[in-house]
Amino acid sequence: MKNITTRNFRILSDFMEIRQFMVEIYERNWKNGVPAPFLEYALSSDWMDKSFTHRYQIWEDDGTIVAFCFTENPISHIYFSIRPGYESLAEEMVQYSEKYMPRIDEKHTFVLFDDQESAKNAVSKAGYKKSWGYNEMI
């Protein structure tokens, strides 16, 4: 049985744990979310608005990180990283995002990748539609 808890991201104390989580779940097709250097680069860059990092959300199962919801640039672009076996959290992640994540012009943009089926289904179920797409995996 899963014992899922949530908490807000604390940039100074959670970064290395989140980085390790992203390393563990990485797959070449970004099925589970972006690779760790993506977030690492964003958080260390001066162009990144870090004033909303306290709204990033972590889902844990008995202390193990199983999902992470965060933004990049612009701050209304929302990304999901989900450990395999925990895809059912995608709907909760969308609900959290709608309520707490920052918006631009009252809008969110969910940035999802081709094989993130559970996240795409959850976003679609919440009434969002695909507005554009590209696949540049250099």
Salt bridges, closest charged atoms under 4 A:
ASP14 OD2 - ARG7 NH1 2.75
ASP14 OD1 - ARG10 NH2 2.94
GLU24 OE1 - ARG83 NH2 2.98
GLU40 OE1 - ARG19 NE 3.14
GLU60 OE2 - ARG7 NH2 3.22
GLU91 OE2 - LYS125 NZ 3.24
GLU117 OE2 - LYS120 NZ 3.25
